[in-house]
Amino acid sequence: MPSCCSQVCAARNVISSDAALAALLPRLAVVDPIAIDTEADSLHCYFEKLCLVQISVPGEDVLVDPLADFSLAPLFEMLATKELVLHGADYDLRLMRRVGFTEPRVIFDTMIAARLVGQTEFSLAALITKYFGVTLAKGSQKANWAKRPLSALMAEYAKNDTHYLLELADKLGAELRSLNRWEWFRQSCARAIEVAKTDRDRDVENIWRISGSHELRGLSAAVLRALWQWRDQEARAVDRPPFHILQNDKLIECARAFATGGRVSVPHLSSSRAKRFFAAAESALRLPEEEWPMIVRKPRPRSTPDQDRLFNALKIRRDKAASELRLDPTLIAPKAVLESLAADQESAKSKLLPWQRELLELSE
């Protein structure tokens, strides 16, 4: 894998037209792998969208603007034939899949690689500091990536997210091979591609249970649910994050006040929005008690003595292997997976990769 860090990266504008993309594609066609990252606007909009694609190849860092009026299809077709180097690939793959990217041929996830060589600090910034002695600026982490034009600071921040990835992959790949963990890594990256293709289910029954809501019971919980639903509808209507409408702590404070007959004040809301806010609360206050939300705890099946013995045996094997390999034990198998294995070994095996089953001494 060629190095990019020792070369001066050519200064280029953001790719924002069919013509500019057409000029870029021949340069990408002759290199493999390609470093990729993305930026979204989840902190500034309700409907998260892809705002930027960062691409690095030896000697060049490029920014592609998905918000400009041109098609990304030729780029995605090209990327699908390449090995993509990403850090924490799941989010980026899901984000690109929403706008037409199918899946990569293969990935090199530097976060997975770092964990498999035993790194305990595996954020991209921590790895770049460790391997290159460079401290990345953090100023644009919460920037609004949908704003145009991009500031010079934001552009530099975005390029740094991919600038070091190819050489970092080189270094981590060499460590993986020296530790005889390359096949473990490839299995883990293949699983990451598969996982990113599946949509995460939204728990519509409990999604309103925000941080701090566990303190509310009965009527106050019913009001909170109604206010959360009001806020969600308001945020959708104006494409703003829900916390821009009303923050969680204020939502909980209001729900508690409504339920106890206290004074509720939301002066920053417009008159029409405030009217809908109070209407939502009133509708919850009129609910009969049987319609108040309840915390339903699924009974946890009691394990048998044989299952307890098997769980302990698996944990001992896992922890021994992790200690010898200097790995985080949960990388081999988290506790929940060990419990599933103890309850039903055959059906739970599919949750593990071959290298994980081998370390746990599980038969195929």
PyMOL commands that set and color helices and strands:
alter all, ss='L'
color gray80, all
select helices_A, chain A and resi 18-29+73-79+89-97+110-116+124-132+152-163+165-178+182-196+213-215+218-238+242-245+248-260+271-285+289-291+305-325+329-332+335-343+345-351+354-359
alter helices_A, ss='H'
color red, helices_A
select strands_A, chain A and resi 34-40+50-57+60-64+83-86+106-109
alter strands_A, ss='S'
color yellow, strands_A
deselect
rebuild
show_as cartoon
